[in-house]
Amino acid sequence: MASVGERLRSLRRERRMSLASVASQVGISASFLSQVETGKVYPSVASLLSIANAFGVSLDDLFGRSAAEPIGRTTQESRALPQPVNDRLADLVIRAGDEQTIELETGVTWSRLSDGGGVLASSLLCTYEPGGRDTLDGRLKRHAAWEFGYLLEGRLALKLEFDVIELHAGDSFCFDSDRPHLFENVSDQVARGVWFVLHKQDAVVVDRDGLDRRAVSTQI
């Protein structure tokens, strides 16, 4: 399984983008992006979301495509290959222990959940270690999506613009991710929940056939 850094490099090269151009769009240095690609450092949640937006992909692409659609192979070539049943069902069912995981430098872990192979939404199991938060410096982040979630265990502080909302196990939430926000575990216990990120219609999201999906409405 390719690392997050390797997948970021593959996506950047597929789009013929330089380190400097991506870094400029994201608001980070080219040297930092290079270190992310080589696995020397791990990005924050905010940086990872910004990089995904710069590439015009969903979070699912950062976890790696299915075996039926590997990076670097054209869609036509992939369709011409016979696909085992397990590969065809890979996006529908993710077995326990088979989920792909990204560990971020801020004490946050994302585990990919099944989303049926969709490109406009990402479902994640998010784990916040004690003291874990979305950004290293505590700055609020924003991205073009709607964010839904259900807290399974622990407590989290949701900082949404000027408000601070304390979330407990069993609480659910939904908000426009364009609003500056930050999740932080201010307790001494692990917090874990299921997140569903629905990308907005004006966000540049490219599906696995290379089609721009901005025209698809995601209004509820």
N, C-alpha and C positions, 0 to 999 in steps of 0.2 A: 504494500500500500504506500503510495507516494505521500510525503509529508506535506503540510500546508505550504511551506516555503517552495517546495518543488512544484506544487500545483499553481502557485502564484506566478512563478517564473514561466511555466508553460502557457498560462493564460496571457501573460504579458507578451511573450514571443509570438503567440498565435495572432495577436492584434498588432504586432510590429510596433510596439510602444517601447520607448526608452525608459530607463530607470528614472531619469530626470523628469520626463513628462508625466509619468504616473505620480511621482513624489510631489510634483508641483500641484497636481489636481487634488491630492489627498491632504496636503499640508504637512508633509514630513520630509526629512532629508533623503536624498538619493542613497547615501551611505547606510541609513537606517533600513531602508527598503531592501538594499542588497543583503544586509545581515539577516533580515527576515527570510529572504529567499534561500539563503544558505543555512538556515536553522540555527544561527548564532544567537538570535534574540527572538522572543515571542511578542507579537503585537498585542495591544489592548483591544477590548471589544470595539471601542470607537474607531480605532485605526483599521481593524479588519472590516468593519462595515463600510468605511469610507473607501477602502481598496476595492471591495466588491462592487460598490457603486461606480467607481472609476472604470472598472472592466465591463460594466453592464451585465453583471451576473447576479444570481441569487446566492444566498449562503450555501445552498446545497452544492453548488459547483466548487466551493472551497473545501468541501469534504471529499471531493472526487466524484467523477461520473461513474455510472454503472459499467460493468464489464462489457455491456453491449455497445456502449458509446465512449470508448477510451479517448482521452485527449490526444490529438495529433492524427486521428483517422477521420476521414470524411464521412458524412452521414451515408452517402451512397455505398461506400465500401463496407460500412458497418451493417447496413441492411442486407448486403449480399451474403454476409456470413451467417451460417446456421447458429441459432441462439439456443443454448440449453434451457430447459424449463426453469432451472434455478435462476438463470440470468434474467429471463423474462419477468420473473416474479420478484426480482431483487428490490425494486422500488415499491412493491406492494406490501411486502412483509420483511421486517428486519428482525431476525431472531435474537433472543437474549444472548448477550456476549458478543454479537457480531456488529454492534453499532460502532460507527466511526466517531472518534473523539478529538477535540481540539482543546489543549490546555493552554490558557492564556497567562500572561505574566502577572496579571492582577489578582490571582487567586480565584479565577472563574474557569469553569470547564463546561464546554458545550459537547453534548452527545447527540448525534443526528438521529431523529426518529423518522419513521416512514411518512412520506407525504404523497405517496402514489406516483412519484416521478414528476410532480408538478414543478413549474418554473416560476410561478408567481407567488409562491408561499414557501416558507421553511418552518419545520416543526423541530423543536430542540428540547432536550432535557438539560436544564441549566443548574449547575451546582456552584454555590458561593461558599467558599471556605470562610471561617471567622475572619473578619477584616477584609474579605474580598470585595472588590467593587469593579465597575466597568472601566474606569480609567485610572492610571497611576496617580495623576495629580488631583483627582477628585473633580475635574471639570465635567460639566454636563455635556452630553452628546446629543446628536440629532441625526436622523436619516429618513429617507422617503419611504415610509411604511406605516401600517397600523400594527400595533403590538398587543397581543392578547396573552394572558397567562393565568396559571392556577398554581398556587404555592402548596406543595405536597407536605413539606416539613420545614421547621425552623421559622425564622423571622427575617424580613428584609425591610430596609427603608427605601421607599421610592421617592426620589427627589424629582419633582415635576415642576419646572419653572421655579416659582417662589414658594411652592408648597412641599412639605415633607409628609409622606403618607406611610404609616407603619403597616406592613402586611404580615399576617399570621397564617399558619397552616390552615388550609381550607378557604382562604380568601382568593378571589379572582379579580382580574383587572383588564382594562382595555383603554388605550389612549392613542392619539395621533403622535407617531414617533418624530414628526417634524418639530414637536415641542421639545425644548431642551430637557433632558432627563438623565437620571443616573440611578442604578440599583446598587445598594451597598448593604453588606451583612455587618450590622453593628453589634451582633450578639457573639457569644462564645460557642455557639453551636452551628453545625453545617446547615445551610438552607438549600432546599432543592425544589424545583418546580418545572412545569411544562410550559414552554413558550411557543407561541405561534406568530410568526412574522409575515404579514400580508403586504407584499410590495405594491406601491401605488401605481396607478395607470400611467402617470407621467414619468415614472422612473424608467431608466433605460435597462430593460431586462431582455436578454437574448436567449431564446430557447435552444434546445439541442439540435434543431434543424437550421439554426442560424437566423431565425426570424425575429424581428423586433416586435416585442409583445406590448409596446406602450399603449396601443389602441384598445387593449382589452380592459374593460372596466372592472375595478375591484371594489366598487361601492357596495355597501351592505344595505 
